[in-house]
Structure formats: C-alpha cells, structure tokens
C-alpha cells in the first residue's frame, strides 16, 4: 500500500486507520470496513466505489485505482 500512496500522491488521498482506536469505529461502520486489513476506494464525494477485505496484491489494488481514475 505504501507504494500506491507514493505513486498516486498527487492524484488521491490515502488514509490509514488504526482499528484499535475507538474513534475509528464510526468510520469503519460508515464505509463498511470490517476486517483487518481492509481497503475502500472512495469517489471524490466520499461514496464507496470498491471494497477489498483481507490481504490484497498491490497490483490488484493498482488496477482498481487506475480503473476508477479513468471514469
């Protein structure tokens, strides 16, 4: 994930949430993020476009990001 954050630093925002922090629970519920690790790709208006649960291959995430950027 660090590679994606670096590669797309000028294009998108990457947020990392610590599930152990109590104030993160509301965000987890809002975006349907339930496991660890989880990834959610959001539109610029905050709508969940895609969700990934469990460990993911960086290339899969990169392809998902690229697909959303061309929409």
Buried (B, 14 or more C-beta within 10 A) or exposed (E): EEEBEEEBEEEBEEEEBEBEEEEEEEBBEEBEBEEEEBBBBBEEEEEEEEBBBEEBEEEEBBEBBEEBEEE
